[in-house]
Each structure stands twice: as structure tokens, then as C-alpha cells.
Amino acid sequence: MTQQLDPAGRSRVHDISIVVPVYRGAETLPGLVEELADFREPRTTPDGRRFRVVELVLAWDCGPDESDDVIRALAEKHPWVRPVWLSRNFGQHAATVAGMTATGGDWIVTMDEDGQHDPADIGALLDTAFRQRSTLVYASPTNKPPHSPLRNLASWTVKTVFLRLLAGGPSVPFHSFRLIGGEQGRSVAAYMGPGVYLDIALGWVVARAATCPVRMRDEGREASNYRTRQLVSHFWRLVLSSGTRPLRLISGLGFLTAFGGLVLALWLVIQRLTGETIVQGWTSAVVTQLVVGGVVMVSLGVIAEYVGTAASMSMGKPLYVVVSDPARAFREPADDDA
């Protein structure tokens, strides 16, 4: 890439492709597009680099509102706005990946549809990428998200403790506001399979990830609240995407359980030889069965999930399917004549 010949990145204008997965953005998309329109002309980052937004890819994920009509209107008004239509609801990560495949910029910036990500921070993300020689930069919010304390705590736990224990991806907290090298982003989008967590897949091809402190704005609508089932599913996909590390942890847990059982058995034998055995004994047996049985069931469940994921991939289950504008599929000939 040209930026490799220009380590400081100051002698050229960096083309930025924006990708926004759209599910419920009818209220917020027009304002976001108007903001991004100001970045069509080259801007200068705090470190003196120049960049511009060359395209905005709106990946429609079959949401419940009139986002599709809004996308059509915006694409008709702004030639640099490009719709990507998914055949059904595949989820935020799949929609983001679908949008990334349609980009052509030097860098890809992924943003949410609700307006809490400030386009003015793109320059800081780009400076961080060059300063730390990283092709993957995550926004690091300096203020708390507009969610319940319990959800914020759960999110922090997953993004910190989990990353250190299981994830083989970037060693920094994930965030949906991210800057990705164009080549790396499109390569991941082209080869990423179903059931894979996007940020884990990015960690497979990126040498190092970085973070950039930014301040999140208030959402332009009521704060979205995922149901518990959706959050658990999101977390479980993150676990399964992390490769074989969960299986290794389970194996280690099995060894610890076996060692504990051996110690308990020796203790019971010593009690028997010294005549200190209390006749009941059933408490130890029940506790041992519960512990070992629980570990076995959890292990089998995780292995079964891996097998199911592999089976889905072998059957050709797609991560997403891009189609033409759904409105055209139901257009009558009379509509075309009109």
C-alpha cells in the first residue's frame, strides 16, 4: 500500500470508507449522513495527516422500522452513499462484514447508526494507527455507556477478563467504533465464516491492535437494550470464535477435578485404615458426583457447540446473503411503466 512508502502518512490524502450496519436507524441516519458529508472534503488530523470520507456503506439488516426507505432516499440524494441489502436479519456483525466487502478505501471505519460515534474522532483514530504502527484501532470511551450498571459491569468483565483468558484476538477491549486497514478488513470479510466473532477474526490477521480515547455522544434515540438471550448468544459466539482455548481450559479443569478426586480418595483410605471412618460417607460421594458430573456436562456442551459450528460451515451456511433492493422484487410491471 502507498502508506507503507510514507511511514508518517502526511504526504497524501487517506481515503476513508465508512460502514454502518443498519437495523433501526430511520430516525438517526439522516443526521449521521449530514455530518459525514462535511468530511467529503479533505480534513487534517491533529498530527497533520489529511483524510477524507469517500463513501458511506449502509448495510440494511432487515430492521423493523422504515430504515430501508430512508436509505433509498439518502442514496438518491448523495451519490457517495451506497446501500447493501441483506436478505434477512443476520445480526450486527454479519451486516458489518457485508458492508466491509463493498468498500474500496485505504481505511475502513465502522460506526453505529445511533449517532453516538462522532465522525470528528476519525482523525484521532488515524493518528493512533500511524503512531502505534497498527492497522486496527478501537475507540476507548472515556465516559460510561447509557446502559444499566449491571450491563456495563458485564460488558467490562467480558472485554477484559475474557480477553485475557480465552480470546486469541486483539488484546485490547473491543468496540464497534473502529478503524481497520482496508486490505486487512476486506480480507477478513471475504474469508470469515458463520458464527465467527468479527473482532476475533480481525485478530487473526492484524499484528497488533491499539486503542484511542474518545468521548461517546448521547444516542439520537432511546438507548437500545438487548434482551438477556441476545447478550448471552453474543457472548457465546465470542467464546466459540476464540478457537481451542476454551477446550484447553476445560481440559485443565478436568485435570484439577481428577486431582481433587485423588486427594479425596487418599483421605478416605487413610480414614478407613485409622478407623476414623464415619459410616455415612454418602455426602462425599454425592458431592463428588455433582462436581464431576457438572464438569463432564459442561465439557460435552462446549464440544457439541464446536461440532455444530463445524457442521454449519461444512453445509455451506452463509454468514450473510446480499440481494438487490428488496423493493424491486415486489414491483409490478405497471410500476415500471409509470
C-alpha positions as CSV (number, residue, x, y, z in Angstrom):
1,M,0.0,0.0,0.0
2,T,1.1,3.6,-0.5
3,Q,1.1,4.3,3.2
4,Q,3.9,1.8,3.6
5,L,6.1,4.0,1.4
6,D,5.1,7.0,3.5
7,P,5.6,6.0,7.2
8,A,4.3,9.3,8.6
9,G,1.3,9.3,6.2
10,R,1.4,13.1,5.8
11,S,2.1,13.4,2.1
12,R,-1.2,12.0,0.8
13,V,-4.9,12.1,1.4
14,H,-6.2,9.0,3.1
15,D,-9.4,7.7,1.7
16,I,-11.8,6.5,4.4
17,S,-14.7,4.2,3.8
18,I,-17.5,4.3,6.5
19,V,-19.5,1.2,7.2
20,V,-22.7,1.4,9.2
21,P,-24.9,-1.7,9.9
22,V,-28.5,-0.5,9.9
23,Y,-31.3,-2.2,11.9
24,R,-33.3,0.6,13.4
25,G,-31.9,3.8,12.1
26,A,-34.7,5.6,10.4
27,E,-34.5,8.5,13.0
28,T,-30.8,8.9,13.2
29,L,-29.4,8.1,9.7
30,P,-30.2,11.4,8.1
31,G,-28.3,13.4,10.8
32,L,-25.3,11.0,10.6
33,V,-25.1,11.4,6.8
34,E,-25.3,15.2,7.0
35,E,-22.4,15.1,9.5
36,L,-20.3,12.8,7.3
37,A,-21.0,15.0,4.3
38,D,-18.7,17.6,5.8
39,F,-15.9,15.1,5.7
40,R,-16.1,14.7,1.9
41,E,-13.5,17.4,1.6
42,P,-10.1,16.7,2.9
43,R,-9.6,17.3,6.6
44,T,-6.4,17.5,8.7
45,T,-5.9,15.3,11.7
46,P,-4.3,16.7,15.0
47,D,-0.9,15.2,13.8
48,G,-1.1,16.8,10.4
49,R,-2.4,14.0,8.2
50,R,-5.0,14.5,5.6
51,F,-8.1,12.3,5.1
52,R,-11.5,12.4,3.5
53,V,-14.6,10.2,3.5
54,V,-15.0,8.7,0.0
55,E,-18.0,6.5,0.6
56,L,-20.6,5.5,3.2
57,V,-21.8,1.9,3.0
58,L,-25.2,1.4,4.7
59,A,-25.8,-2.4,5.3
60,W,-29.5,-2.9,5.9
61,D,-30.2,-5.8,8.2
62,C,-33.9,-6.1,7.7
63,G,-34.9,-3.9,10.7
64,P,-38.5,-3.3,11.9
65,D,-38.7,0.4,11.0
66,E,-38.6,2.3,7.8
67,S,-34.8,2.4,7.6
68,D,-34.9,0.9,4.1
69,D,-36.9,3.9,2.8
70,V,-34.5,6.3,4.5
71,I,-31.5,4.5,2.9
72,R,-33.1,4.8,-0.6
73,A,-33.7,8.5,-0.1
74,L,-30.2,9.1,1.1
75,A,-28.6,7.1,-1.7
76,E,-30.6,9.0,-4.2
77,K,-29.6,12.4,-2.7
78,H,-25.9,11.5,-2.1
79,P,-24.1,9.5,-4.8
80,W,-21.4,8.6,-2.3
81,V,-23.9,6.7,-0.1
82,R,-24.0,3.0,-1.1
83,P,-26.7,0.6,0.2
84,V,-26.1,-3.0,0.8
85,W,-29.2,-5.1,1.2
86,L,-29.3,-8.3,3.3
87,S,-31.9,-11.0,2.5
88,R,-32.9,-11.3,6.2
89,N,-31.7,-10.2,9.7
90,F,-28.3,-11.7,10.2
91,G,-27.1,-9.5,13.1
92,Q,-24.8,-6.5,13.6
93,H,-21.5,-8.3,13.0
94,A,-22.7,-10.0,9.8
95,A,-24.1,-6.7,8.4
96,T,-20.8,-5.0,9.3
97,V,-18.8,-7.7,7.4
98,A,-21.2,-7.4,4.4
99,G,-20.6,-3.7,4.3
100,M,-16.8,-4.1,4.6
101,T,-16.7,-6.3,1.5
102,A,-18.3,-3.4,-0.5
103,T,-15.6,-0.8,0.4
104,G,-12.7,0.4,-1.5
105,G,-10.9,2.9,0.7
106,D,-7.5,2.9,2.2
107,W,-9.1,2.6,5.6
108,I,-12.4,1.3,6.9
109,V,-14.2,2.9,9.8
110,T,-17.2,1.1,11.3
111,M,-19.8,3.1,13.2
112,D,-23.1,2.6,14.8
113,E,-26.3,4.0,13.4
114,D,-27.5,5.8,16.5
115,G,-25.1,8.8,16.3
116,Q,-23.1,8.2,19.5
117,H,-19.9,7.9,17.5
118,D,-18.5,11.3,16.5
119,P,-17.0,11.5,13.0
120,A,-14.7,14.2,14.2
121,D,-12.8,11.4,16.1
122,I,-11.8,9.7,12.9
123,G,-8.7,11.9,12.6
124,A,-7.6,10.8,16.1
125,L,-8.1,7.1,15.2
126,L,-5.9,7.6,12.1
127,D,-3.2,9.3,14.0
128,T,-3.2,6.5,16.6
129,A,-2.8,3.9,13.8
130,F,0.3,5.6,12.5
131,R,1.7,6.5,15.9
132,Q,1.5,2.9,17.1
133,R,2.0,1.2,13.7
134,S,-1.3,-0.6,14.0
135,T,-3.9,-1.4,11.3
136,L,-6.6,-1.9,13.9
137,V,-7.6,0.9,16.3
138,Y,-10.6,0.7,18.7
139,A,-12.3,3.6,20.2
140,S,-11.9,3.6,24.0
141,P,-14.8,5.5,25.5
142,T,-13.9,8.0,28.3
143,N,-17.5,8.1,29.6
144,K,-19.9,5.3,30.6
145,P,-22.3,3.9,28.1
146,P,-26.0,4.7,28.5
147,H,-26.9,1.3,29.9
148,S,-27.7,-0.2,33.3
149,P,-24.8,-0.6,35.8
150,L,-25.3,-4.4,35.6
151,R,-24.9,-4.5,31.8
152,N,-21.9,-2.1,31.9
153,L,-20.3,-4.4,34.5
154,A,-20.9,-7.5,32.4
155,S,-19.6,-5.8,29.3
156,W,-16.4,-4.7,31.1
157,T,-15.9,-8.2,32.5
158,V,-16.3,-9.8,29.1
159,K,-14.0,-7.3,27.4
160,T,-11.2,-7.6,30.0
161,V,-11.2,-10.8,31.9
162,F,-12.4,-12.9,28.9
163,L,-9.8,-11.4,26.6
164,R,-7.0,-12.4,28.9
165,L,-8.3,-16.0,29.5
166,L,-9.7,-17.2,26.2
167,A,-9.5,-14.8,23.2
168,G,-6.8,-15.3,20.7
169,G,-7.7,-12.0,19.0
170,P,-6.7,-8.4,19.9
171,S,-5.5,-7.9,23.5
172,V,-7.4,-4.7,23.8
173,P,-11.1,-4.1,24.6
174,F,-13.3,-4.4,21.5
175,H,-15.6,-1.6,20.4
176,S,-17.9,-1.2,17.4
177,F,-16.3,2.2,16.6
178,R,-13.1,1.0,15.0
179,L,-10.5,1.9,12.3
180,I,-9.3,-1.0,10.1
181,G,-6.7,-1.1,7.3
182,G,-8.6,-1.5,4.1
183,E,-6.7,-4.6,2.9
184,Q,-7.0,-6.4,6.3
185,G,-10.7,-5.6,6.7
186,R,-11.7,-6.7,3.2
187,S,-9.6,-9.9,3.5
188,V,-11.3,-10.8,6.8
189,A,-14.7,-10.0,5.3
190,A,-14.1,-12.2,2.3
191,Y,-13.0,-15.3,4.2
192,M,-14.8,-15.1,7.6
193,G,-17.2,-17.9,8.1
194,P,-20.6,-18.1,10.0
195,G,-20.6,-18.0,13.8
196,V,-17.3,-16.2,14.0
197,Y,-16.9,-13.0,16.1
198,L,-15.7,-10.2,13.9
199,D,-13.1,-8.9,16.3
200,I,-11.6,-12.3,16.9
201,A,-11.3,-12.8,13.1
202,L,-9.6,-9.4,12.8
203,G,-7.1,-10.6,15.4
204,W,-6.1,-13.4,13.1
205,V,-4.7,-11.1,10.5
206,V,-3.6,-8.0,12.5
207,A,-0.2,-7.9,14.1
208,R,-1.2,-5.6,16.9
209,A,-4.3,-3.6,17.9
210,A,-4.4,-0.2,19.6
211,T,-7.0,2.0,21.4
212,C,-7.8,5.7,21.1
213,P,-9.6,7.6,23.8
214,V,-12.8,9.2,22.6
215,R,-15.9,10.6,24.2
216,M,-19.2,8.9,23.2
217,R,-22.2,11.1,22.5
218,D,-25.7,10.6,23.6
219,E,-27.7,8.3,21.2
220,G,-30.0,10.1,18.9
221,R,-32.8,7.8,20.0
222,E,-33.8,5.8,23.1
223,A,-30.9,3.7,24.2
224,S,-31.1,0.2,22.7
225,N,-31.5,-2.6,25.2
226,Y,-30.7,-6.2,24.1
227,R,-32.6,-9.0,25.7
228,T,-30.7,-11.3,28.0
229,R,-30.9,-14.1,25.5
230,Q,-29.3,-11.9,22.8
231,L,-26.5,-10.9,25.1
232,V,-25.8,-14.5,26.1
233,S,-25.8,-15.5,22.4
234,H,-23.4,-12.7,21.6
235,F,-21.1,-13.8,24.4
236,W,-21.3,-17.5,23.4
237,R,-20.3,-16.7,19.8
238,L,-17.3,-14.8,21.2
239,V,-16.4,-17.9,23.2
240,L,-16.7,-20.3,20.2
241,S,-14.8,-17.9,18.0
242,S,-11.8,-17.9,20.3
243,G,-10.5,-21.3,18.9
244,T,-9.5,-24.2,21.1
245,R,-8.6,-22.2,24.2
246,P,-11.9,-23.0,25.9
247,L,-11.3,-26.7,25.3
248,R,-7.9,-26.3,26.8
249,L,-9.3,-24.6,29.9
250,I,-11.9,-27.4,30.2
251,S,-9.1,-30.0,29.9
252,G,-7.3,-28.2,32.7
253,L,-10.4,-28.1,34.8
254,G,-10.8,-31.8,34.2
255,F,-7.2,-32.4,35.5
256,L,-7.9,-30.3,38.6
257,T,-11.1,-32.2,39.3
258,A,-9.3,-35.5,38.9
259,F,-6.5,-34.4,41.2
260,G,-9.1,-33.3,43.8
261,G,-10.8,-36.6,43.5
262,L,-7.5,-38.4,44.0
263,V,-6.8,-36.4,47.1
264,L,-10.3,-37.1,48.5
265,A,-9.8,-40.8,47.8
266,L,-6.5,-40.9,49.7
267,W,-8.0,-39.1,52.6
268,L,-10.9,-41.6,52.7
269,V,-8.5,-44.5,52.6
270,I,-6.4,-43.1,55.4
271,Q,-9.6,-42.6,57.4
272,R,-10.6,-46.2,56.7
273,L,-7.1,-47.6,57.8
274,T,-7.1,-45.5,61.0
275,G,-10.6,-46.5,61.9
276,E,-11.9,-42.9,61.8
277,T,-14.4,-43.5,59.0
278,I,-17.9,-42.3,59.7
279,V,-20.5,-44.8,58.3
280,Q,-22.5,-42.3,56.3
281,G,-20.0,-41.4,53.6
282,W,-22.7,-40.6,51.2
283,T,-22.1,-36.8,51.4
284,S,-18.6,-37.1,49.9
285,A,-20.0,-39.4,47.2
286,V,-22.8,-37.1,46.2
287,V,-20.6,-34.0,46.2
288,T,-18.0,-35.8,44.0
289,Q,-20.6,-37.0,41.6
290,L,-22.1,-33.5,41.3
291,V,-18.8,-31.8,40.7
292,V,-17.5,-34.4,38.2
293,G,-20.9,-34.7,36.5
294,G,-21.2,-30.9,36.1
295,V,-17.7,-30.7,34.6
296,V,-18.5,-33.5,32.2
297,M,-21.8,-32.0,31.1
298,V,-20.2,-28.6,30.5
299,S,-17.4,-30.2,28.6
300,L,-19.8,-32.1,26.4
301,G,-21.9,-29.0,25.8
302,V,-18.9,-27.0,24.6
303,I,-17.7,-29.8,22.4
304,A,-21.1,-30.2,20.9
305,E,-21.2,-26.4,20.1
306,Y,-17.9,-26.8,18.3
307,V,-19.2,-29.7,16.3
308,G,-22.4,-27.8,15.5
309,T,-20.5,-24.8,14.3
310,A,-18.2,-27.0,12.1
311,A,-21.3,-28.8,10.7
312,S,-22.9,-25.5,9.8
313,M,-19.8,-24.4,8.0
314,S,-19.5,-27.7,6.2
315,M,-23.1,-27.5,5.0
316,G,-22.3,-24.1,3.4
317,K,-24.4,-22.0,5.8
318,P,-23.6,-18.4,4.8
319,L,-22.6,-15.6,7.1
320,Y,-24.9,-13.3,5.2
321,V,-26.6,-13.0,1.8
322,V,-26.6,-9.8,-0.2
323,V,-29.5,-9.2,-2.6
324,S,-30.8,-6.3,-4.7
325,D,-33.1,-3.7,-3.3
326,P,-36.0,-5.7,-1.8
327,A,-38.5,-3.2,-3.1
328,R,-37.7,-4.2,-6.7
329,A,-38.6,-7.8,-6.0
330,F,-42.2,-6.9,-5.5
331,R,-42.5,-4.2,-8.1
332,E,-45.3,-4.8,-10.6
333,P,-44.8,-4.1,-14.4
334,A,-47.3,-1.3,-14.1
335,D,-45.0,0.4,-11.6
336,D,-42.1,0.3,-14.1
337,D,-44.2,1.8,-16.8
338,A,-45.2,4.6,-14.5
